[in-house]
Amino acid sequence: MRPMQGEQIIFLDSNIVIYVYCNDEKDKQQKAKQLFAHEHVVISTQVLQEVANTLHKKFKTDFHTISLLIEECVYNTATLHTNTQATICKACSIAERYQYSFYDSLIIAAALETECQVLYSEDMKHNMVIDGQLTILNPFI
């Protein structure tokens, strides 16, 4: 469902999604859950991959549970973006222009391709505007 005029489309970085499923920091978990409940949330397959990897390596979550959590993520998002060759090329351009890592640039490229206005990330530069259309915000500031 496309948003009505004036409604924002938001993209969630993997670090925000991780907080939804981890009980270590309750304040951050609450904020992450609020963001995930937004009507027009976008994540990418890269976000799912990073979430699965982090849950397994850092939190020792078993793969069956991870699979269920990934299904829940997809169910609760408006759009799941699949990165393409164009996404990767756009990420290279973003990395060069804005000096982000390739993987952060891939997240940014996916957010731009899905016409998001806001990218929520804990570890990218807060209030950075990319290509005049995407603002990166740290929701925990």
URVEN-V934622 format. One record per backbone hydrogen bond with DSSP energy under -0.5 kcal/mol. NH is the residue of the N-H (numbers start at 1). CO is the residue of the C=O. If there is no record, write none. Layout:
nh=NH co=CO
nh=NH co=CO
This chain:
nh=7 co=4
nh=10 co=8
nh=10 co=40
nh=11 co=118
nh=12 co=42
nh=13 co=11
nh=13 co=120
nh=16 co=13
nh=17 co=13
nh=18 co=14
nh=19 co=15
nh=20 co=16
nh=20 co=17
nh=21 co=17
nh=21 co=18
nh=22 co=18
nh=26 co=24
nh=29 co=25
nh=30 co=26
nh=31 co=27
nh=32 co=28
nh=33 co=29
nh=34 co=30
nh=35 co=31
nh=36 co=32
nh=37 co=33
nh=38 co=35
nh=41 co=38
nh=42 co=10
nh=43 co=79
nh=45 co=81
nh=48 co=44
nh=49 co=45
nh=50 co=46
nh=51 co=47
nh=52 co=48
nh=53 co=49
nh=54 co=50
nh=55 co=51
nh=56 co=52
nh=57 co=53
nh=58 co=54
nh=59 co=54
nh=60 co=56
nh=61 co=55
nh=66 co=62
nh=67 co=63
nh=68 co=64
nh=69 co=65
nh=70 co=66
nh=71 co=67
nh=72 co=68
nh=73 co=69
nh=74 co=70
nh=75 co=71
nh=76 co=72
nh=77 co=74
nh=78 co=41
nh=79 co=41
nh=81 co=43
nh=81 co=79
nh=83 co=81
nh=88 co=84
nh=89 co=85
nh=90 co=86
nh=91 co=87
nh=92 co=88
nh=93 co=89
nh=94 co=90
nh=95 co=91
nh=96 co=92
nh=97 co=93
nh=98 co=94
nh=99 co=95
nh=105 co=101
nh=106 co=102
nh=107 co=103
nh=108 co=104
nh=109 co=105
nh=110 co=106
nh=111 co=107
nh=112 co=108
nh=113 co=109
nh=114 co=110
nh=115 co=112
nh=116 co=111
nh=117 co=9
nh=118 co=9
nh=119 co=135
nh=120 co=11
nh=120 co=118
nh=121 co=119
nh=121 co=137
nh=127 co=136
nh=128 co=125
nh=128 co=136
nh=130 co=128
nh=130 co=134
nh=133 co=130
nh=134 co=130
nh=135 co=117
nh=136 co=128
nh=136 co=134
nh=137 co=119
nh=137 co=135
nh=139 co=137
nh=141 co=138
